[in-house]
Amino acid sequence: MTTATVPNVAEAIETVESHLHPTPSWSIADHPMPTGREEIWRFTPVKRFRKLLDETATGATPNWAEALPQGVTVRQLSVDEARELSVEAPVDRIAALAHDLSGGAQLIEVPDDFVAHEPITLTLEADGGNLYGHTIIRIGRHAQLTLVIVHRGTASYAEKTDIRVGDGAQLNLVTLQDWESDAVHGGQRSLSIGRDAQVKAITASMGGVIRLQENARYEGPGGDLHAYGLYFVDGGQHVQHRLFVDHNQPNTASNVDYRGALQGEGAHSVWIGDVLIRKVALGIETYEANKNLVLTDGCQADSVPNLEIETGEIVGAGHSSTTGRFDDTQLFYLMSRGVPEEEARRLIVHGFFNDIIRRIGVDSIEEKLLAQVERELELVHGTTRTAVEA
């Protein structure tokens, strides 16, 4: 088992451009082929993402299955329109190619004051090949909805997604990477949070080779972000979540909590959590945490929280990172009360993830993830306990 925890509080900086924050650009020339030695690529097995980094590659745009309620519209955008309506330009080569090779973008618009009583679901069912997709989602002012984005099947998929949340809106965003083991998925998700808007974003990665850059910024004071994540990494898999929360407005808040479990030889997880507090971001409050549960030998979990602070006029800012096996104290407590060791371990793992799963608010997704917890435990212990299938 190898672990790395490298907290870093940077000196005050004048701009966002740094080795941690590549300058966004629509030009592929500004995102050269990575070698793996660059700061933003040093944890990435570049060879496994080669198909998504090749600008001469050909492919198709994703075919989304949509069941949009009345009032929610979808249309195609030209390249110029897509760039104008995006939250930001690509920050890495995969996102730049996703935009360039998709030839525009799909725009989904939710009107002002819209209230959805059932989740809105977008599903990508892939059956191989190379896919390049750019999706822009605009949530109107004071709208309230749950949006679920599901990826299934297998493909080499380069993604760029931009989500603009209007002033006073409430968005529950759930993204599920439910890929087959041979899928490769990389991309950038950029979130813009309006004045007094509330966003709960939950992402779950359950298969394949994954590298996601997840960025968030604010368009006015009062924005509130709760970002939760969970991931399961089996032998030979690589799952990487890279977060950047840019507190560029005063009186904003963010809370980040990502948790992962690893089992099997060569399982590798990477979590990069970077929070930038700018000089103008007075009165903000932020905290980020990453927890990794290592179930077997032969796994590697890299966890790197960063805080970059330009002002001392804040309510609070902090971060934490833990990587280890089962909590021996919890295990002893349960076993001392007659719970068999295997069942005690099962209860600890469920408790580890349930705090995230219960926040999702979509029964079918919660059931699926609980079933995945059972499957992970069966792989570790060789048990045959029946799991609930979603």
C-alpha positions in Angstrom: 0.0 0.0 0.0 1.3 3.5 -0.9 -0.3 6.7 0.3 0.5 10.3 -0.3 -0.9 13.2 1.6 0.6 16.6 0.7 -1.2 19.6 2.2 -0.1 22.9 0.8 -0.9 26.5 1.9 0.4 28.7 -0.9 1.6 32.2 -0.6 -0.7 35.0 -1.7 -1.0 35.1 -5.5 -2.3 37.9 -7.7 -3.9 35.8 -10.4 -5.2 32.3 -10.8 -2.5 31.3 -13.3 -0.1 28.9 -11.7 1.3 25.4 -12.0 -1.9 24.3 -10.2 -4.2 26.2 -12.5 -3.4 26.0 -16.2 -4.6 29.0 -18.3 -7.9 28.1 -19.9 -7.8 28.1 -23.7 -9.9 26.9 -26.6 -6.8 26.3 -28.7 -5.5 22.8 -28.7 -2.0 24.2 -29.3 -2.1 25.7 -25.8 -2.6 22.2 -24.4 0.4 20.1 -25.7 0.6 16.4 -25.4 1.4 15.6 -21.8 4.5 13.6 -20.8 3.3 12.8 -17.3 5.8 15.1 -15.7 3.6 18.2 -15.7 2.0 19.1 -12.3 -1.6 18.4 -13.6 -0.6 15.1 -15.2 1.9 13.6 -12.7 -0.6 11.3 -11.1 -2.1 10.2 -14.4 -1.2 7.1 -16.4 -1.0 9.1 -19.6 -0.7 6.0 -21.9 -4.1 4.7 -20.7 -5.6 8.0 -21.9 -3.8 8.1 -25.2 -6.9 7.8 -27.4 -8.4 10.9 -25.7 -5.2 12.9 -26.2 -4.8 12.3 -30.0 -6.0 15.2 -32.0 -5.9 13.1 -35.2 -8.5 10.7 -33.8 -11.9 10.4 -35.2 -15.1 9.5 -33.4 -18.8 10.5 -32.8 -20.8 12.7 -30.5 -22.6 10.9 -27.7 -26.2 9.8 -28.2 -28.1 10.9 -25.0 -31.3 9.4 -23.9 -33.4 12.2 -22.6 -36.8 12.5 -21.0 -37.2 16.2 -20.5 -40.3 17.6 -18.9 -42.4 20.3 -20.5 -40.7 23.7 -20.5 -37.1 22.3 -20.6 -35.6 22.7 -24.1 -32.6 21.3 -25.9 -30.9 22.5 -29.1 -27.6 22.3 -30.9 -25.1 25.2 -30.7 -22.4 26.2 -33.2 -18.8 26.3 -32.1 -18.9 30.0 -31.6 -22.2 29.9 -29.6 -20.8 27.1 -27.4 -17.7 29.1 -26.5 -19.8 32.1 -25.7 -22.2 30.3 -23.4 -19.6 28.0 -21.7 -18.5 28.7 -18.1 -14.9 28.6 -19.1 -12.5 27.4 -21.8 -10.8 24.0 -21.5 -8.0 23.7 -18.9 -6.5 20.5 -20.3 -6.0 18.7 -23.6 -8.8 16.2 -23.2 -11.5 18.9 -22.7 -10.1 20.9 -25.6 -10.4 17.9 -27.9 -13.9 17.1 -26.5 -15.0 20.5 -27.6 -13.1 20.7 -30.9 -14.1 17.2 -32.2 -17.7 17.5 -31.1 -18.2 20.4 -33.5 -20.3 22.6 -31.2 -22.4 21.7 -28.2 -25.8 20.6 -27.0 -27.6 23.2 -24.9 -30.2 22.2 -22.3 -32.1 25.1 -20.8 -34.3 25.1 -17.7 -36.5 28.2 -17.5 -36.7 30.7 -14.6 -38.9 29.6 -11.6 -39.2 26.0 -13.0 -39.9 23.4 -10.3 -39.3 19.7 -11.1 -41.0 17.2 -8.8 -39.2 14.2 -10.3 -35.5 13.9 -11.3 -34.6 14.9 -14.8 -32.3 12.1 -16.2 -29.8 12.2 -19.0 -28.3 8.8 -19.9 -25.4 7.9 -22.2 -25.5 4.3 -23.3 -22.2 3.7 -25.1 -21.2 0.5 -27.0 -17.6 1.2 -28.0 -15.6 3.6 -30.1 -14.4 7.1 -29.5 -16.9 9.7 -28.3 -16.4 13.5 -28.0 -19.1 15.5 -26.3 -19.7 19.1 -25.2 -22.9 19.8 -23.2 -24.0 23.1 -21.7 -26.8 23.2 -19.1 -28.4 26.5 -18.1 -30.6 26.6 -14.9 -32.9 29.5 -14.7 -33.3 31.9 -11.8 -35.1 30.5 -8.8 -35.5 27.1 -10.5 -35.6 23.9 -8.3 -34.6 20.5 -9.7 -32.7 17.3 -9.4 -30.6 16.5 -12.5 -29.1 13.0 -12.9 -26.4 12.3 -15.6 -25.6 8.6 -16.1 -22.8 7.0 -18.2 -23.0 3.3 -19.0 -21.4 0.8 -21.3 -18.0 1.1 -22.8 -16.2 3.8 -24.8 -13.3 6.1 -24.9 -15.2 9.3 -24.0 -13.8 12.9 -23.9 -16.2 15.2 -22.1 -16.7 18.9 -21.6 -19.7 20.0 -19.5 -20.6 23.5 -18.5 -23.4 24.2 -16.0 -24.7 27.7 -15.2 -26.9 27.9 -12.2 -29.0 31.1 -12.1 -29.5 33.4 -9.1 -31.5 31.9 -6.3 -31.8 28.5 -8.0 -31.5 25.2 -6.1 -29.8 22.3 -8.0 -29.3 18.8 -6.9 -26.8 17.4 -9.5 -26.0 13.7 -9.5 -23.5 12.3 -12.0 -22.8 8.5 -12.2 -19.9 6.9 -14.0 -21.2 3.4 -14.2 -18.8 2.1 -16.9 -17.6 -1.3 -17.9 -14.1 -2.1 -16.8 -12.6 -1.4 -20.3 -14.0 2.1 -20.6 -11.8 5.2 -20.6 -13.4 8.6 -19.5 -11.7 11.9 -19.2 -13.0 15.5 -19.2 -13.8 18.8 -17.5 -16.9 19.8 -15.7 -17.3 23.5 -14.9 -20.0 24.9 -12.6 -21.0 28.5 -12.3 -23.1 29.3 -9.2 -25.3 32.4 -9.2 -26.1 34.9 -6.4 -27.7 33.1 -3.4 -27.9 29.8 -5.4 -27.6 26.5 -3.6 -25.9 23.6 -5.4 -25.5 20.0 -4.1 -23.2 18.1 -6.5 -22.7 14.4 -6.1 -20.5 12.3 -8.3 -19.9 8.6 -8.2 -17.3 6.6 -10.2 -17.7 2.9 -10.3 -15.7 1.4 -13.2 -13.2 1.9 -16.0 -10.3 4.3 -16.2 -11.5 7.8 -15.2 -10.0 11.3 -15.0 -12.3 14.2 -14.2 -11.5 17.8 -13.7 -14.4 19.4 -11.6 -14.3 23.2 -11.3 -16.7 25.6 -9.5 -16.9 29.3 -9.4 -19.4 31.9 -8.2 -21.3 34.7 -10.1 -22.4 36.6 -7.0 -22.4 36.7 -3.2 -24.3 34.1 -1.2 -23.6 31.1 -3.4 -23.4 27.8 -1.6 -21.8 24.6 -2.9 -21.9 21.1 -1.3 -19.8 18.7 -3.4 -19.8 15.1 -2.4 -18.2 12.2 -4.2 -17.6 8.5 -3.9 -15.6 6.0 -5.9 -14.8 2.3 -6.0 -11.5 1.2 -7.5 -10.8 -2.4 -8.3 -7.6 -4.1 -9.3 -5.9 -2.5 -12.3 -8.3 0.4 -12.4 -7.5 4.1 -12.2 -10.0 6.7 -10.9 -8.9 10.4 -10.6 -11.1 13.3 -9.4 -9.5 16.8 -9.6 -11.5 19.6 -7.9 -11.0 23.3 -8.1 -13.3 25.6 -6.1 -12.6 29.3 -6.9 -14.0 31.6 -4.2 -14.1 34.7 -6.4 -17.0 36.4 -4.7 -17.6 37.4 -1.1 -19.9 35.6 1.4 -19.8 32.3 -0.5 -19.5 28.8 1.0 -18.2 25.4 -0.1 -18.1 22.0 1.6 -16.3 19.1 -0.2 -16.4 15.5 1.0 -15.1 12.7 -1.3 -14.7 9.1 -0.2 -13.2 6.1 -1.9 -12.6 2.4 -1.4 -9.8 0.5 -3.1 -9.3 -3.3 -3.5 -7.1 -5.5 -5.7 -3.6 -5.3 -7.1 -2.9 -2.1 -9.0 -6.0 -0.2 -7.9 -5.1 3.5 -8.0 -7.2 6.5 -6.8 -6.2 10.1 -7.1 -8.0 13.0 -5.4 -6.8 16.6 -5.9 -8.8 19.2 -3.9 -7.8 22.8 -4.6 -9.6 25.8 -3.1 -8.6 29.3 -4.0 -9.7 32.2 -1.8 -9.2 35.5 -3.7 -8.7 38.9 -2.2 -12.3 39.9 -2.9 -13.7 36.8 -1.3 -14.4 38.3 2.1 -16.5 36.4 4.6 -16.3 33.0 2.9 -16.4 29.6 4.6 -14.9 26.5 3.1 -13.8 23.0 4.1 -12.7 20.0 2.0 -12.1 16.4 3.0 -11.0 13.2 1.3 -11.1 9.8 2.9 -9.8 6.6 1.4 -10.5 3.1 2.7 -7.9 0.5 1.6 -9.5 -3.0 1.6 -6.5 -5.1 0.4 -2.8 -4.9 -0.2 -1.5 -3.7 -3.6 -3.5 -0.4 -3.7 -2.3 3.2 -4.0 -4.3 6.2 -2.9 -2.9 9.7 -3.7 -4.7 12.5 -1.9 -3.6 16.1 -2.2 -5.6 18.9 -0.6 -4.5 22.5 -1.3 -5.6 25.9 0.1 -4.5 29.1 -1.6 -5.5 32.1 0.5 -5.2 35.7 -0.6 -7.2 37.3 2.3 -7.4 36.8 6.0 -11.0 38.2 6.2 -12.7 34.8 6.2 -15.1 32.9 8.4 -13.2 29.7 8.1 -11.1 27.5 5.8 -9.7 24.0 6.3 -9.0 20.6 4.8 -8.3 17.1 5.8 -7.2 13.8 4.2 -7.1 10.3 5.6 -6.0 7.0 4.0 -6.0 3.7 5.8 -7.6 0.3 6.6 -10.6 -0.4 8.8 -10.9 1.7 12.0 -9.5 -0.7 14.6 -11.4 1.0 17.4 -14.8 0.6 15.6 -13.9 -3.0 14.7 -13.0 -3.8 18.4 -16.2 -2.1 19.6 -18.4 -4.2 17.4 -16.6 -7.5 18.0 -16.6 -6.9 21.8 -20.4 -6.8 21.6 -20.7 -10.1 19.8 -20.7 -9.0 16.1 -18.6 -11.4 14.0 -15.5 -9.9 12.4 -16.7 -10.2 8.8 -20.1 -8.6 9.6 -18.3 -5.9 11.7 -16.1 -5.0 8.7 -19.2 -4.9 6.5 -21.0 -2.5 8.9 -17.9 -0.2 9.0 -17.7 0.0 5.2 -21.4 0.7 4.9 -21.1 3.4 7.5 -18.1 4.9 5.7 -20.2 5.4 2.5 -23.7 5.9 3.8 -23.1 9.4 4.9 -22.6 10.3 1.2 -25.1 7.9 -0.3 -28.0 9.2 1.9 -27.5 12.7 0.5 -28.2 11.7 -3.1 -32.0 11.9 -2.9 -32.6 9.6 -5.9 -33.8 6.1 -4.7 -32.6 4.2 -7.7 -29.1 5.7 -7.5 -28.8 5.1 -3.8 -29.9 1.5 -4.2 -27.3 0.9 -6.9 -24.5 2.3 -4.9 -25.5 0.3 -1.8 -25.4 -2.8 -4.0 -22.0 -1.8 -5.2 -20.7 -1.6 -1.6 -21.9 -5.2 -1.2 -20.1 -6.3 -4.4 -16.9 -4.7 -3.2 -17.1 -6.6 0.1 -17.8 -9.8 -1.7 -14.7 -9.4 -3.8 -12.6 -8.8 -0.7 -14.1 -11.5 1.5 -15.4 -14.0 -1.0 -18.8 -14.0 0.6 -22.0 -14.9 -1.3 -24.4 -12.6 0.5 -27.1 -11.4 -1.9 -26.8 -7.7 -2.8 -29.8 -5.6 -3.7 -29.7 -4.8 -7.4 -30.9 -1.4 -8.6 
